[in-house]
Amino acid sequence: MPNNRNNTIFQQTSFLQGSNAAFIKELYLKYLNNKKSIPESWVEFFDGLADDKEVVKKEILGPSWSPSKGNDIKIITPEKELEQKKQTPTINELSLKKDSEKEKEQSVKAIALIRAYRIRGHLIANLDPLRMMERKYLEDLHPADHGFKKEDYNKKIYIGVYMDKGGYATIN
């Protein structure tokens, strides 16, 4: 006959296994370092365990010779916080990052415009020399529809190997 006590214990602790295990390990390490950094209900749960805390911590962290598993808990002290603030990027670095982001955005827009012409460009092509068929201009083939302004038409935009030219191209 199965032991009902073991079944009850398993039912009460089954959430500690499987996909939750990594979360529980991290939470337990936070509990060991600073009980106030986790919710009170978890503090009560971990306090109720009868395990030796140092043994459990060593088991979670694994052997000293193994590669780091990212279980190190980083405690931010006021000194470390000041050091991190000093390492924040300068205005010049931020402007370079913005320029880089703008270039990436322009590249994506240009590739979208190229793709639009590849898909729908035939609809505005002059294939009717007698002009018997009326052609309406398609707005989605206009550069303004893709976020370009008149001043952007002559700027070089990186398109990579998306066209035969490779490298850079302009809207014109």
Secondary structure per residue as TSV (DSSP state, phi and psi in degrees):
chain	resnum	aa	ss	phi	psi
A	1	M	-	360.0	130.3
A	2	P	-	-65.7	152.2
A	3	N	-	-82.4	113.8
A	4	N	H	-65.4	-31.0
A	5	R	H	-62.6	-43.4
A	6	N	H	-65.7	-39.0
A	7	N	H	-63.3	-41.4
A	8	T	H	-63.8	-43.9
A	9	I	H	-62.4	-42.6
A	10	F	H	-62.7	-42.9
A	11	Q	H	-62.8	-35.1
A	12	Q	H	-76.4	-23.0
A	13	T	H	-119.3	7.7
A	14	S	G	-64.7	-24.4
A	15	F	G	-68.2	-13.0
A	16	L	G	-79.1	-7.0
A	17	Q	S	-108.3	176.2
A	18	G	G	70.3	-136.2
A	19	S	G	-69.3	-17.0
A	20	N	G	-84.2	-11.8
A	21	A	H	-57.6	-45.4
A	22	A	H	-63.3	-40.8
A	23	F	H	-63.2	-44.4
A	24	I	H	-64.9	-40.6
A	25	K	H	-60.1	-47.4
A	26	E	H	-62.4	-42.0
A	27	L	H	-63.7	-40.2
A	28	Y	H	-66.9	-39.0
A	29	L	H	-64.2	-38.8
A	30	K	H	-63.5	-40.1
A	31	Y	H	-60.2	-43.3
A	32	L	H	-67.1	-35.3
A	33	N	H	-81.4	-39.0
A	34	N	-	-160.3	104.4
A	35	K	G	-61.7	-27.7
A	36	K	G	-76.2	-8.7
A	37	S	G	-86.3	-2.8
A	38	I	S	-125.2	162.3
A	39	P	-	-60.7	149.6
A	40	E	H	-58.4	-36.7
A	41	S	H	-61.9	-36.2
A	42	W	H	-73.6	-35.3
A	43	V	H	-60.0	-45.4
A	44	E	H	-61.5	-41.3
A	45	F	H	-63.6	-49.0
A	46	F	H	-67.4	-33.3
A	47	D	H	-64.3	-32.3
A	48	G	H	-75.4	-12.6
A	49	L	-	-72.6	142.3
A	50	A	-	-96.4	14.7
A	51	D	S	-83.3	153.7
A	52	D	-	-74.2	119.4
A	53	K	H	-61.6	-39.4
A	54	E	H	-67.3	-38.5
A	55	V	H	-65.1	-43.6
A	56	V	H	-64.7	-42.1
A	57	K	H	-61.4	-44.5
A	58	K	H	-63.6	-37.0
A	59	E	H	-67.5	-40.8
A	60	I	H	-65.2	-45.4
A	61	L	H	-72.1	-21.4
A	62	G	-	79.7	-177.9
A	63	P	-	-67.6	153.7
A	64	S	T	-67.0	-23.0
A	65	W	T	-88.3	-7.8
A	66	S	S	-80.2	156.1
A	67	P	-	-60.8	152.0
A	68	S	-	-63.8	136.4
A	69	K	-	-102.4	6.7
A	70	G	S	78.4	21.3
A	71	N	-	-88.7	-0.8
A	72	D	-	-69.1	126.7
A	73	I	-	-90.3	126.6
A	74	K	-	-96.7	115.6
A	75	I	-	-97.3	124.5
A	76	I	-	-95.2	114.2
A	77	T	-	-94.2	164.7
A	78	P	H	-55.8	-35.9
A	79	E	H	-64.9	-43.6
A	80	K	H	-66.4	-35.8
A	81	E	H	-64.5	-42.0
A	82	L	H	-63.3	-39.7
A	83	E	H	-63.8	-40.0
A	84	Q	H	-66.2	-37.3
A	85	K	H	-65.5	-35.1
A	86	K	H	-66.7	-28.4
A	87	Q	T	-87.0	3.3
A	88	T	S	-67.0	147.0
A	89	P	-	-63.7	149.4
A	90	T	-	-79.8	172.8
A	91	I	H	-62.0	-39.1
A	92	N	H	-63.7	-43.4
A	93	E	H	-64.0	-38.5
A	94	L	H	-66.1	-39.5
A	95	S	H	-67.5	-36.7
A	96	L	H	-63.7	-39.3
A	97	K	H	-65.9	-41.3
A	98	K	H	-63.0	-42.0
A	99	D	H	-61.8	-42.8
A	100	S	H	-62.6	-42.5
A	101	E	H	-64.9	-38.5
A	102	K	H	-65.9	-40.2
A	103	E	H	-63.1	-41.1
A	104	K	H	-63.5	-42.9
A	105	E	H	-62.9	-42.4
A	106	Q	H	-63.6	-39.3
A	107	S	H	-62.0	-44.7
A	108	V	H	-63.5	-42.4
A	109	K	H	-62.6	-43.3
A	110	A	H	-63.7	-41.7
A	111	I	H	-65.6	-36.7
A	112	A	H	-64.6	-38.9
A	113	L	H	-66.0	-43.9
A	114	I	H	-59.7	-44.3
A	115	R	H	-64.3	-39.5
A	116	A	H	-61.1	-41.9
A	117	Y	H	-66.8	-37.3
A	118	R	H	-65.0	-34.9
A	119	I	H	-85.8	-42.1
A	120	R	H	-120.1	2.4
A	121	G	G	-60.5	-30.9
A	122	H	G	-63.9	-21.7
A	123	L	G	-72.1	-18.8
A	124	I	G	-112.6	3.7
A	125	A	S	-69.3	146.1
A	126	N	-	-85.7	85.3
A	127	L	-	-105.7	6.0
A	128	D	-	-121.8	88.2
A	129	P	T	-65.6	-22.0
A	130	L	T	-88.2	-5.5
A	131	R	-	53.9	44.7
A	132	M	-	-85.0	-21.3
A	133	M	S	-108.4	135.5
A	134	E	-	-83.6	131.3
A	135	R	-	-110.8	127.6
A	136	K	-	-99.9	142.0
A	137	Y	-	-72.1	136.0
A	138	L	-	-95.0	118.1
A	139	E	G	-64.3	-30.4
A	140	D	G	-73.3	-3.5
A	141	L	G	-100.0	2.8
A	142	H	S	-90.4	136.1
A	143	P	G	-56.3	-31.7
A	144	A	G	-64.3	-29.6
A	145	D	G	-68.3	-19.6
A	146	H	G	-103.5	11.4
A	147	G	T	93.6	8.8
A	148	F	-	-91.3	146.1
A	149	K	-	-108.3	167.8
A	150	K	G	-54.9	-39.7
A	151	E	G	-69.4	-14.2
A	152	D	G	-86.4	-10.6
A	153	Y	T	-63.9	-32.2
A	154	N	T	-102.1	2.1
A	155	K	S	-77.0	141.8
A	156	K	-	-77.3	132.8
A	157	I	E	-124.4	132.9
A	158	Y	E	-75.0	123.2
A	159	I	-	-122.4	2.0
A	160	G	T	63.6	-136.7
A	161	V	T	-98.8	21.2
A	162	Y	S	-66.1	-28.9
A	163	M	S	-120.7	171.6
A	164	D	T	-61.6	-30.4
A	165	K	T	-62.3	-41.9
A	166	G	-	69.5	155.5
A	167	G	S	78.3	-117.0
A	168	Y	E	-114.1	152.9
A	169	A	E	-151.3	166.9
A	170	T	-	-116.0	165.5
A	171	I	-	-66.2	-41.8
A	172	N	-	-69.3	360.0
